[in-house]
Amino acid sequence: PRKLLTVVTKSNAQRHGIANVVFMHGDWMAPLAGCRFEMVVSNPPYIEAADPHLEQGDLRFEPAAALASGADGLDDIRRIVREAREHLRPGGWLLFEHGWNQGDAARRLLREAGYDEVFTARDLERRERVSGGRAASSSEANGARTGGVSPPSCRFHVRPKFAAAAGACHAVGMQLRRTRRDGVADAGQVEASHRQHF
């Protein structure tokens, strides 16, 4: 099924004339050996394995591995937070989606792994939905703060379940410098920052 997903994704890109995308198939970061990015973005499975919703409605027909991730729903997120460090350029961003009740745990995992400027953004229903953090830049590793991360030099690098995208990290960095009261930003604030940058 995963290889089929890659085939379908490639077919969709061709049909829509998207030529600046590279697809890889593998287990999270495994195909990315030696690659480093300005930003890594993920929409991983994050539902608790025993969540009763998995047995209801359309979710019954989805592969369990695409939705559930261990007893607390954080197994894949733990792995992403740990492994992404090896694939981020200095000052690069890691962003990932999570459950509405996992924001505290996500921020804790990021801080424990050494990410800076850790934050959570709320969705349009004001639920904590996306968290992220920035890898230390070279100068920060030596104790000096920089003014932010420069816009990425790469275009796109995408594969099912995992992506590193260009451009957005600068907008996110701008937003974080503006609204960091409790480490949580509203979706509308991030969207406004995105519009201003592009």
N, C-alpha and C positions, 0 to 999 in steps of 0.2 A: 504493500500500500504506500509506503514512503517513496519508493522509486516512482510509482505512478503519480504521486503528488508532484514530484519534480518535473515529470513529463508534462503534466497538465499545466503547471506554472510556466514552463518554457513556452508551451503552446499559446497561453494567454498573452505572454509578453510579445511573441511574434505577431499575434493577431492585432494587438494594439500598437504595434510599431515601436516598442520600447527596446532600444538597442544598447543602452548603457548599463546593463545589468548582467552580472555573472552569477550563475546558479551552481551550488555545490550540494552534495548529499552526504550526510554523515551524522554522527552522534555529537550534537552541540558543537563544540569548538574543534573537534577532531580534524576536520578538513582544512582548518585555518592555520596549520603549522607555519610559522615564520611570517604570518600576516599581522599587520598592525593598522589600526583605524583611528580616526578622530572621534568616532561615535559608534557604539554598539547598542542596538535596540532589540528587545526581545518581547514576545508575547507568549510566555511559556505556560504549560499546565500549572494551575495553582489551586485547584479544588481539593479539599480534604478527601481522602480515599473513601471514608465512611459517610460522606455527605448524602443524605437521602434524595437530593435533587437529581443525582446521577441516574436514578431509577425512574425518573418522571419525564414525561413529554418527549421532545426530540432528542434529549440527551441520552436516552436509552439506546439510540442507534449510532452514537459517536464512539470511536475507539476510546477505551478508558485511559490509555496512555496519552491521549491528546488533551485530556481534561484534568485528571487527578495526578497528584504528585506527593505521595506519602501520607502519613497520618495527619500532619498539620498543613499539607498542601504546599510546603516550602522546599521539598527536596530538590527540584530542578532549579529553583531560584538560588538556593545555597551554592549549587554547582556553578551556575552562571556567574554569580558574584565572585566566586573564587577564581574561575578560569579566565574570565574576561580581562583581568589585570594583565595577563600575558599578551593580550591582543590589542591593548589600548596604547596609543602614543602618549607621551607625557602631556598631561592636561586634557586628555580625551575623556569623553563622557560615556557612562553606562546608564541606560534607561530600560526599565522593564515594567510590564503590567502585572498587577497582582489583585487579590481579592479585596473587597471593601473593608475587611477587618484585619488586613495584614500589613497596614502601613507602618505601625510601630515596629513589627518584626523585621520588615524590609529595611527600614532605616538603621536598626540595630545591626543587621548583617553587613550592611555597607560600611558603617563606622568601624565595626570590628575588623573588617578586611582592609581598613586603611584608606577608604575613599574620602575625599574632601567635598565640601559644599553639598552635603547630603540633603535631599529634599523629597517631598511627596507632593504631587499635583492631584487635585480633586477632579472628578468627572463632572458632567453637566448636572448630575443629581447631587453634587457636592459630597460625593463619597470618595475617600482616598483610593486612587486607582493606579497611579504610575509613580514609581520612586526611582531615584537615580543618584549618582554621585560622580565626582570627577577624580580621575587618577592624578596623583601629584605630578607636577611638571618637574623638569630637571632642576630648575633653580629652587623650587619648593623643597625638593629632596635635600638641598643644601641649606634650607632654612630661610629662603627669601621668597616672598609671595610675588606672583606675577599678576598682571591686570586681567587675566582671563585667557581663554583659548582662542587662537586665531581660527578663521573659517577653514574647514577641511580642504585638503588638496585632492582627495579622491572624489570620484563621482558617486558611484553606488556599488555596494557589494551586498547581495541579498541571497538568502536561501530560505526554504521553508522553515518556519519557527525562529529564524534568526536573521538579523539584518544589521548592517552598518551603513548609515546614510549620511550624505553630505549636507551641509548648510544649516541644519536645524540646531546644531550644538551652539552656534554663536547666539541664536535667538534665546535658547535656554539659558545660556550664561548671562545674557543681558537681563532676563527675567529674574534670575536668582539674585543678582545684585540689587534689584529693586524691591523684591518682596521675600524676605526671609524671616518674618516675625517668629513663626513657630515651626519652620521647616516645611510648611504645607502651603502650596499655592493653589488658587482656583483655576479651573480649566479656562474660564473667560480671560483671566490675566495672562495665562500662557498664550492663548490664541491671539490676544491683542499684541503681545510682544512678537509673535510670529508674523503678524500682518505688518508691523512696523519695519521688520527687518527685510521682508521680501516685497 
